[in-house]
Amino acid sequence: MKNKLYLSASVFALVFLGLASIMWWLKGLPSSGPFWVAFLISLAIGIRSRKNLRGYSYTVFIFAAVTASMFYPDNFVQVGEYKLSGLIVPLLQIIMFGMGTSMSISDFKGVVKMPKGVLIGVLCQFSIMPLIGYSLAKLSGFPPEIAAGMILIGCSPSGMASNVMSYLAKANLALSITITAITTMLAPFVTPVLMGFLAGEFVEVNVWKMMLDIVKIVIIPIGAGLVFNKFFSGKAKWLDDAMPLVSMIGIALIIVIITAAGRDSLLDIGLLLIFFVVLHNLAGYTLGYWAAKLFRMDESDCRTIALEVGMQNAGLASGIAKEMARIATVGLAPAVFGPLMNITGSILASYWHRKPVK
């Protein structure tokens, strides 16, 4: 049954691609919008028939949603009198609560068991990506607030996506989880200071307010999740099953809302922004890997640190941009970074998966 569904979706994807191209040719790009969205949705379903492509299905769905928001931004900016940007922080808090329910105190024990790996990972995370972000922001020539968004994504901690990729890459999953946990908990203190130091020349940064915002978005929900996991672990299976789906939907909604809000800026600099974001992401993988090599870490740890450094918590960066009241400008780089890092991370993890650690 599933195979027939996937096959039908693949056929529909080809049909919608053809229709989109014809409509673009005959009536212009705006008229082809519905067919591009239908093509991407069909493609997202169709590629699930291929085991090696199945992991990209969610990312293609996000591209479908982003495409819809680019063609019809008004539908994703405001509903009635309510501005949808008001959903970003509550959605992030739900996602962070879910992250907390999947964590436990044992995730922090890696600091004692693997002190060298954790220290190097945390230092690389909060040095390599911020400095690359600053360098690219200076080089890009973007308007100040959009340039500041590139620094913001660099100053953010790693996210749970890096844990998934570390597992697929046959890296050190325990080290990955510990680095993610530590950098996330340090974010309220380190991220605002780095932003004030590196992004202060681009935008006004209220370091104290940013600290409080990150505590509200990250620390409190994760703390609540940890407490929930402590007392209700295994007793709320429905929640354990639902949270990954809720998190994926939440991240997709956040990206769509930001894209719609910053549509005009994206139309002006979209391709160039994508180029710089991909460069930022790939440089993080490369420098993270070789920094770990420099400290004579083994191959699995080098892979872990590469993924931890290259993959950032784009959702948190988006939440910070919202609290800065600059979601349509500072929030653009995080919105672009999120989907693209999942593609590059999946490709890198698949490559390493085929090269087992000796």
C-alpha positions in Angstrom: 0.0 0.0 0.0 2.8 2.4 1.0 4.8 1.6 -2.1 1.8 2.4 -4.3 1.3 5.7 -2.5 5.0 6.6 -3.0 4.9 5.6 -6.6 1.8 7.7 -7.2 3.4 10.7 -5.5 6.5 10.4 -7.7 4.3 10.4 -10.8 2.4 13.4 -9.5 5.7 15.2 -8.7 6.7 14.9 -12.4 3.3 16.1 -13.5 3.3 19.1 -11.2 6.9 20.0 -12.2 5.8 20.0 -15.8 2.7 22.1 -15.1 4.8 24.6 -13.0 7.3 25.0 -15.8 4.6 25.5 -18.4 2.7 28.1 -16.2 5.9 29.9 -15.5 6.6 30.1 -19.3 3.1 31.1 -20.3 1.9 33.3 -17.5 4.9 34.2 -15.4 6.3 32.9 -12.1 3.5 34.2 -9.7 0.9 32.0 -11.6 3.0 28.9 -11.2 3.1 29.0 -7.4 0.5 26.4 -6.5 2.1 23.9 -8.9 5.6 24.4 -7.3 4.2 23.8 -3.9 2.3 20.7 -5.1 5.5 19.4 -6.8 7.5 19.7 -3.6 4.9 18.1 -1.5 4.6 15.2 -3.9 8.4 14.9 -4.1 8.6 14.8 -0.3 6.2 11.8 -0.2 7.7 10.1 -3.3 11.3 10.0 -2.1 10.3 8.0 0.9 10.3 5.0 -1.3 14.1 5.2 -1.5 15.9 4.3 1.7 18.9 6.5 0.9 16.6 9.5 0.3 14.0 9.0 3.0 15.8 11.2 5.5 15.4 14.2 3.2 11.6 14.0 3.1 11.1 16.4 6.1 13.5 18.9 4.6 11.6 18.8 1.2 8.3 19.4 3.1 9.9 22.5 4.7 10.9 23.7 1.3 7.3 23.2 0.1 6.1 25.3 3.1 8.7 28.0 2.5 7.8 28.1 -1.2 4.1 28.7 -0.2 5.2 31.5 2.2 7.2 33.1 -0.6 4.3 33.1 -3.1 1.6 34.0 -0.5 3.4 35.8 2.4 0.3 37.5 3.6 -1.3 34.2 4.7 1.7 33.5 7.0 2.3 37.0 8.5 -1.1 37.7 10.2 -4.4 36.1 10.8 -7.1 38.7 11.5 -5.5 41.0 14.1 -3.1 38.4 15.4 0.6 38.5 14.1 1.8 34.9 13.7 5.3 35.9 14.8 3.8 35.7 18.3 3.8 31.9 17.9 7.6 31.7 17.6 8.6 31.9 21.3 5.8 29.5 22.6 6.6 27.0 19.8 10.3 27.1 20.8 9.4 26.6 24.4 7.4 23.5 23.5 10.3 22.2 21.4 12.8 22.9 24.3 10.4 21.1 26.7 10.4 18.1 24.4 14.2 18.3 24.3 14.2 18.3 28.1 11.9 15.2 28.3 14.4 13.3 26.1 17.4 14.3 28.4 18.4 13.2 31.9 21.1 14.1 34.3 23.3 11.3 32.9 23.7 13.3 29.7 25.8 15.7 31.7 28.0 12.9 33.2 30.0 12.9 30.0 31.8 16.0 31.4 33.5 13.7 33.9 33.8 10.7 31.6 35.1 12.6 28.5 36.5 15.9 29.8 38.9 16.5 27.0 36.3 15.8 24.2 33.7 18.0 25.9 36.1 20.9 26.6 37.4 20.9 23.0 33.8 20.6 21.6 32.5 23.4 23.7 35.4 25.7 22.9 35.2 24.9 19.2 31.5 25.5 19.2 31.7 29.0 20.8 34.8 30.1 18.8 34.8 28.7 15.3 31.2 29.5 14.2 31.0 33.0 15.8 34.3 34.1 14.2 33.3 32.6 10.8 29.9 34.3 11.1 31.6 37.7 11.9 34.0 37.3 9.0 31.3 36.4 6.5 29.1 39.3 7.8 31.9 41.8 7.1 32.6 40.2 3.7 29.0 39.9 2.5 28.1 43.6 2.3 24.6 42.8 3.5 22.5 45.4 5.3 23.6 45.5 9.0 20.7 43.6 10.5 20.8 40.7 8.0 24.6 40.5 8.5 24.0 40.4 12.3 21.8 37.3 11.7 24.8 35.5 10.3 26.7 36.3 13.5 23.7 35.2 15.6 23.5 31.7 14.1 27.2 31.4 14.7 26.9 32.4 18.3 24.1 29.9 19.0 24.6 26.5 20.6 24.4 23.2 18.8 21.0 21.5 18.4 19.5 18.0 18.6 19.9 17.5 14.9 23.6 17.1 15.5 22.9 14.2 17.8 20.9 12.4 15.0 23.7 13.0 12.5 26.3 11.8 14.9 24.4 8.5 15.3 24.1 8.1 11.5 27.8 9.0 11.0 29.0 6.3 13.5 30.5 9.1 15.6 30.6 9.3 19.4 26.9 9.8 20.2 27.4 10.1 24.0 29.9 12.9 23.4 27.5 14.6 21.0 24.6 14.5 23.4 26.9 15.9 26.2 28.2 18.8 24.1 24.7 19.7 23.0 23.5 19.7 26.6 26.4 21.8 27.9 26.4 24.3 25.1 22.6 24.7 25.4 22.9 25.4 29.1 25.8 27.8 28.6 23.9 29.7 25.8 22.2 32.2 28.1 25.6 33.5 29.3 27.9 32.9 26.3 25.6 33.8 23.3 24.6 37.3 24.5 28.2 38.2 25.3 29.5 37.0 21.9 26.7 38.9 20.2 27.5 42.1 22.1 31.2 41.7 21.2 30.9 40.6 17.6 27.5 42.0 16.4 27.5 45.3 18.3 28.8 47.2 15.3 25.8 45.9 13.2 22.9 46.2 15.5 22.2 47.3 19.1 22.5 44.3 21.4 21.0 44.4 24.9 23.1 41.7 26.5 21.2 41.5 29.8 17.8 41.3 28.0 19.1 38.6 25.6 20.3 36.6 28.6 16.8 36.7 30.2 15.2 35.9 26.8 17.3 32.8 26.4 16.6 31.7 30.0 12.9 32.0 29.2 13.2 30.2 25.8 15.7 27.5 26.8 16.5 27.0 30.4 13.0 27.0 32.0 11.4 24.7 29.4 14.3 22.3 29.4 14.4 22.3 33.2 10.7 21.5 33.2 11.3 18.7 30.7 14.1 17.3 32.9 11.8 17.3 35.9 9.0 15.6 33.9 11.4 13.0 32.6 12.6 12.3 36.2 9.2 11.6 37.6 7.2 10.4 34.6 9.7 8.6 32.5 8.0 5.7 30.7 4.6 6.7 32.1 3.5 9.0 29.3 4.4 7.1 26.1 2.0 9.2 24.1 4.1 12.3 24.9 7.3 10.5 24.0 5.8 9.5 20.7 4.3 12.9 20.0 7.1 15.3 20.8 9.4 14.5 17.8 6.4 15.2 15.5 5.4 18.3 17.4 9.0 19.6 17.3 9.3 19.0 13.5 6.0 20.8 12.9 7.0 23.6 15.2 10.4 24.2 13.5 8.6 24.2 10.1 6.1 26.8 11.3 8.9 29.0 12.7 10.8 28.9 9.4 7.7 29.6 7.3 6.7 32.6 9.5 10.2 34.1 9.3 10.4 33.5 5.6 7.0 35.3 5.0 8.1 38.2 7.2 11.4 38.7 5.4 10.2 37.8 1.9 11.1 41.2 0.3 14.7 41.0 1.7 15.0 37.4 0.5 14.0 38.3 -3.0 16.8 40.9 -3.0 19.6 38.8 -1.5 18.2 35.3 -1.4 20.8 33.4 -3.5 23.7 35.3 -2.0 22.5 34.7 1.5 22.1 31.0 0.7 25.7 31.0 -0.6 27.1 32.6 2.6 25.0 30.4 4.9 26.2 27.2 3.1 29.8 28.5 3.3 29.4 29.1 7.0 27.9 25.7 7.6 30.6 23.8 5.6 33.4 25.8 7.2 32.1 24.8 10.6 32.2 21.1 9.7 35.7 21.4 8.2 37.4 23.5 10.9 35.6 21.5 13.7 37.0 18.3 12.3 40.5 19.5 11.9 40.6 21.3 15.2 39.7 18.0 16.9 42.5 16.3 14.8 44.9 18.9 16.0 44.2 17.9 19.5 44.9 14.2 18.6 41.3 13.0 19.1 40.2 9.7 17.6 38.2 9.6 14.4 34.8 9.1 16.0 35.3 12.1 18.2 36.5 14.2 15.3 33.3 13.4 13.4 31.3 14.3 16.5 32.9 17.7 17.0 32.6 18.5 13.2 28.9 17.9 13.4 28.4 19.7 16.7 30.3 22.8 15.4 28.6 22.9 11.9 25.1 22.3 13.0 23.5 25.1 15.1 20.3 25.6 17.0 18.6 27.7 14.3 15.3 27.6 16.1 16.8 29.3 19.2 18.5 31.9 16.9 15.1 32.6 15.4 13.6 33.1 18.9 16.3 35.5 19.8 15.7 37.5 16.6 12.0 37.6 17.5 12.8 39.0 21.0 15.1 41.6 19.4 12.0 42.7 17.3 14.0 42.0 14.1 12.5 38.7 12.9 12.3 39.9 9.3 16.0 40.8 9.1 18.2 39.2 11.9 16.0 36.1 11.6 16.6 35.5 8.0 20.0 33.8 8.2 18.8 31.3 10.9 15.7 30.5 8.8 17.9 29.7 5.8 20.5 27.9 7.9 18.1 25.4 9.5 16.9 23.5 6.4 20.2 23.7 4.6 22.2 22.3 7.5 20.0 19.2 7.6 20.8 18.6 3.9 24.5 19.0 4.3 24.5 17.2 7.6 22.7 14.2 6.1 25.1 14.0 3.2 28.1 14.2 5.5 26.6 11.6 7.9 25.8 9.3 5.0 29.4 9.5 3.7 30.8 8.8 7.1 28.3 6.0 7.6 29.8 4.2 4.6 33.3 4.6 6.1 33.2 2.8 9.5 35.7 4.0 12.1 38.6 1.6 12.3 
